[in-house]
């Protein structure tokens, strides 16, 4: 996807967002689940704690991602991540939860096979 124009509509069409404008390029062969877990953990540690959906939601997403990355995740954990992508956006006082969910949601869309390969069952 290196040929996607860097404008809001083009990036949104690829199920992602420009967010703060920072870009992360991940080399081929890098574990996406592990990288997404790291990014979401950053969001979880960055939460100010004012709103429970953000504080607990980012922590729970990171926990599930780490579980899947370690080969201990089950289909129910993956389904929980998908459900969290539906219920958490817009639930915080700021956009932090939205950013965390967008990273997860985009990775699920583009790399679902890698998530499924990491499941225990």
N, C-alpha and C positions, 0 to 999 in steps of 0.2 A: 504493500500500500504506500510505497514511497512516492508514487506519482499522483497522489490525491492533492488537489489544490488546497492551500491553507486558508480557507474561508469557512465561516460557521456552517453554511448550508452543505458544502461538499463533505466536510468532516462529519456532520450529523447524518448524512446519507450513508456513511460507513458505520453507523451505530456507535459513534464516539463523540467527543466534544473537544473543543480547544481549551476549555477550562481556564487555567491561568496563562496559557500560552506556552508552557513548558512541554518539551517533547522528550520521550524516552524511546530509544531505539534498542530493541532486544535482538541479539544475534540468534541465528538459527541454531536449534539444539538446546536453547535455554528453556528451562522448565517454566511455563507460563503460570501454572498454579502457584509455584513458589514465589515468583515475582509479584503476582497479584496479592498474595498473602502479605508480602513485605510492604507493598503500597498501602493496603488497607490497614495494616498495623500502624503505619505512620499516621493515617487519618485518626485511628483510635487513640493514639497517644497525643494527638493534636486537639482532640475534643476538649472544650472548656468545661463540659459537664453540666451546662445549664439545662439541656433538654435530654430527657431519658432516651428517646429514640436514637439520638446521635451517640450518646455515651455507650449505651448497651448494644445498640445495633451494630456499630462499627466493631466493637469488641467481639460480638457473637459471629459476625461475618469472618473476622480474622481467625477466630478459633476454628470455625468450620473449614476454612481454607487450609489452615495448618494441618488439620486432621486428614483432609483429602490428600494434601501433599505428602504426608508421611505414610500414605498407603493404608490408613485406618478408616477412611471415609466410606460411607454406605450411600446407596441411592437416596435414602431419606435425607441425608445431609445435603446432597446436591439439590434435591427438591426444595429444601429449606432455603438454600441460597437463592434459588429462582423466585421463591415466594417473597423473600426479603427485598428483592429488586422491584417487586410490585408494590409493596406496602410502605417502604421507608422513604422514597423520594417525597420531598415537600414536608416532611414531618419535623424538621429541625428549625431552629430560629435563624440559622444562617445556611449557607450552601455546602457546608462541610459534608453532611450526610449524603447530599446529592452527588458530590464528587466521588466519594467512596463507592457509592452504588454504581455510578457510571463506569468506573474502572472495572468493577466486577461484571456488570451487565455486558459491556463490550467484549470482555474476555470470554464470557460464556457464549456469546454469539459467534465469535471467530474461532474459538478453540474448544468447543464442547467435547470433541473427540478426546482431547488430552485430559479433560476432567473425567470423562467416563473411563478412560484407561487407568486412571489412578484409583478408582473405586475398589473396595474390598469385595463387594458382591455384585 
